[in-house]
């Protein structure tokens, strides 16, 4: 499981981050980045999230001198525990069932955006083109969360009107473009090394709105190993 590779969460380190942020009663942009980095590195299981939530409420409660406000804060913590209860253990993305999507329609789009939203460490993307700004936002959101995103695309499409490849590269995402006389025509992506999206589906609005396309979300280790090896070979070659 992915969980096995995460360092153990240190509550004292989390407390220090929370105390520093609470000093001026604001969560600044840099403090958000620090907290996000800590979460990506240490918080994976629901139990960890429960501990982090409890520490945040305890520190906030210590900073409050008014009894009524403390009671309101305790009420809020109780509500969140009911609405977002801790589970018995972390979900294993590799164990999730295979999912298939077809277009026209937004089924394939939701699968792509959902995988980027769930990614915690890496997203290796190898696609002919990216023109759907909804997918671009999902890529950039993952990048901003600290997910290591790598993108391979085709030179003939990278400079097309509406292509978002330049925007993605300008945001700091690692991008390589195939400049051979032939097309880099793949449409696959690997998330955290444990989920594979593959199919005919182009990452465009036309694919969602008009084309007959397909996409598979699968965790088969043999397929993942083959696609990871091919991605790395392409990345090194370009």
HELIX and SHEET records of a PDB file:
HELIX    1   1 UNK A    2  UNK A    5  5                                   4    
HELIX    2   2 UNK A   11  UNK A   22  1                                  12    
HELIX    3   3 UNK A   29  UNK A   42  1                                  14    
HELIX    4   4 UNK A   46  UNK A   62  1                                  17    
HELIX    5   5 UNK A   67  UNK A   83  1                                  17    
HELIX    6   6 UNK A   93  UNK A   95  5                                   3    
HELIX    7   7 UNK A  107  UNK A  118  1                                  12    
HELIX    8   8 UNK A  133  UNK A  144  1                                  12    
HELIX    9   9 UNK A  155  UNK A  158  1                                   4    
HELIX   10  10 UNK A  165  UNK A  170  1                                   6    
HELIX   11  11 UNK A  205  UNK A  209  1                                   5    
HELIX   12  12 UNK A  221  UNK A  237  1                                  17    
SHEET    1   A 7 UNK A  99  UNK A 103  0                                        
SHEET    2   A 7 UNK A 213  UNK A 218 -1                                        
SHEET    3   A 7 UNK A 195  UNK A 198 -1                                        
SHEET    4   A 7 UNK A 187  UNK A 191 -1                                        
SHEET    5   A 7 UNK A 122  UNK A 127 -1                                        
SHEET    6   A 7 UNK A 148  UNK A 154  1                                        
SHEET    7   A 7 UNK A 174  UNK A 178  1                                        
END                                                                             
